[in-house]
């Protein structure tokens, strides 16, 4: 008998729309394979629905806060139900850009220079600009500590830094990071397997939310990557190492910048998208793994105590 799958989707993060697209795409594939499925929002009725439906597996299609940060994983662990993707600790560490960077650096993984900025500290303009100039220089990237999908990410020069900084003042704290030019490389890891890599050439200023999810943005996807095999092996090994040191499970996608022969790890995503424009399904397809095979692998990998 086919498994009953409860697909968690939507949620409260700024990536709700992408989560619903992921759920829809996954659900369509599972229905075609005669799975019993139900899409569920993680709202006040979620636990009631979970207990009543009694799924074999919860497919976590949530993105961003509350779905990708250990919050929903902790509930699923408490309910002792098998679920997909990374567990409580790995999810909470991976989404925290400051904490994950500290772990990367400790393990000799290159990541752009950065520091944390806390809005309530109210550092005066002159001192903050001076600190940036001293530690990394302009341009810089500013971004929330715990959002995904390039939500709230801005590239800033000295002239427009404060204008863009104000846009993030709804967050308590953010990351100010050295901007690394160069090529956008993404690597997918599937459990213990280095699945593959892809290069992105956005027509926009950088690979932002619109470049990721709007087909009109016309981001170019290049697979295989046009660099030598030794370098491809190197970036795959870095992604695998990051996946393992954070104790990630299931599928992850690591985002890199390749500049002057060096790979800079920007972040690791524990809940990569599964939409028609998503990168992990595209990498899988290139490596002879169909979309349904990828989904079924993720489901078969589900467990508790992740």
Secondary structure, DSSP 8 states (H G I E B T S, - for coil): ---EEEEE---SSTTHHHHHHHHHHHHHHHHHTT-EEEEE--STTHHHHHHHH--SEEEE---STTTSSSHHHHHHHHTT--B-S--HHHHHHHH-HHHHHHHHHHTT-----EEEEEGGG---HHHHHHHHHHHT-SSEEEEETT--TTTT-EEE-TTTHHHHHGGGTTSSEEEEEE---SEEEEEEEETTEEEEEEEEE-SSSSS-HHHHH-GGG--EEESS-SS-HHHHHHHHHHHHHHHHHTT--SEEEEEEEEETTEEEEEEEESS---STT-HHHHHHHHTT--HHHHHHHHHHT-BS--
